[in-house]
Amino acid sequence: MRYRSHNLTRRGLLGRGIGLSLGGLHAAELDRMRAVLAADPLTSAEGSAKPPARSCVFIFLFGGPSHIDLWDMKPQAPVEVRGDFESIATNVSGITLCEHLPLIAQQMDKLCLVRSMTHQMNVHGPACSEVYSGRPYFGPPVTDQAREEDWPSLASLVHRYGRPRGSLPHSVVLPWYTQFVGQDRRIAGQTGGRMGDHFDPFLVEGDFTSRDFRMGALALPGDMSQARFQRRLELRQRIEPFVAGDPRTTQQTLMTESHFRAASELVERTEAAGVLDLSREPASIRERYGLTKFGQSLLMARRLIEAGVSLITVNWDDDSKFDKVSPHWDTHHDNFAKLKSNLCPPFDRGLAAFVADLQERGLLETTLVVALGEFGRTPKIGLVTQNGMTEPTGRDHWPHAFTALAAGGGVRGGQVYGATTPNGGYVADKPVTPADLAVTIFQHLGIDATQEYDDHFLQIRQQLATGRAVDFS
């Protein structure tokens, strides 16, 4: 048994007596929370009013949605290009969408279709990394999985350089880190990578479809009331705390004390506000979003916006991840059946409700919403470009042209930005790269994309992003 000094044992016993339920919160995560416990996010030190807080919701549609079947349809193209679906009118004259997105079609006046997204990477992991990080992949596309030399994600950069405005970390990922079934590591590009894993964003993980979902790691034990929790904290504060001048104090004990304070404040404030408690939402609101993983994730995102979180990354999740050939939006087979029955209904309902809800609550003006996958799909059905298991009923990977949906945050709704060639295969006007999108998000959040961080992998300084901001107004 490892020896422990008497003072640490005593403090450890006191820590157990507090009764914190921190579940999966690791020391590195607690360290990342220390800077987010700001007092009043609405006023400055002088008491003057601040501008309205800005947020971004980054919706990642893992697998790569078929742009040509959903929001960049080509009804005049040959059948092997245009596919099975019909287009329908939206509430904006001249703009059409897929027939299986009727609810989003009625929110088109709030949306911008960025039809000119483009990059060159057609392998899932490296392509995900490019979109998550806003940088071209650093090496050959030999793996889908995360590596230590990954570029830091937008979520990690916002976690480090964002502006704390409330009791929660200012960069949150939910409801999971994207990962292929059967692989031992998450998909590339989602964490601090070469900047350091201590800048990983805060993960809120769980089954949001449960009517009484609450994040166990931030919940008090069942027999612990808020008043009792506060009394225990007060008792602990009376017992000779470690201070800088105490000869028994070490860097480790100071870090332990700091972690405890950050964790206790986070639990206390989160418990009081109930931010992560979806059971506080009326049943009608939960049903409006749809009782699906995606719909309830967007509802959680709305609550996090209201709590002052700057960037919320919503990763698409559904039960199709068990299809190893075509999980999620990766429709290598049965492209049209999967879109019609499994993918479009929850996406249509969830995103339409989310955008409308933000508008009704006065949040859309200050919240930038972006939804996209890592690439699009081949303009010709059954064309094999990367995955040899692509069937005649499917579409393979296609990074040369795809679509992002944008709304709010100064984006002018009811417009199409950019254009593709008649078969939807290449960008014909106003190309937008993942780097451009990254800088646009940073600009919205008030983060200087030209500032630099230490690259612990290459031992050099790196700029946050290298693209150009896009004006969607």
ABEGO torsion letter per residue (X at the ends): XBBBBAAAAAAAAAAAAAGBBAEABBAAAAAAAAAABBBBAABBAAGBBBBBBBBBBBBBBBGGBBAAAAABBBAABBAAAAEABBBBBBABBGBBBBAABAAAAAAAAABBBBAABBBABABAAAAAAAAAAGBBBABBBABABBBAABBBBAAAAAAAABBBABABBABBBOABBBBBBGBABBBBGABAEAAEAAABBBBBBEBAABAABBBAAABBBAABBAAAAAAAAAAAAABBBBBAABAABBAAAAAAAAAAAAAAAAAAAAAAAGAABAAABBAAAAAAAEBBAAAAAAAAAAAAAAAGBABBBBBBBBAAAABAABBEABBABGAAAAAAAAAAAAAAAAAAAAAAAAAAAGAAAABBBBBBBABBBBABBGBBAABAABBAABBBBBAABBBBBBBEGGBBBGBBBEBBBAAGABBABGBBBAAAAAAAAAAAAGBBAABBBBBAAAGBBBBABABBBBBAX
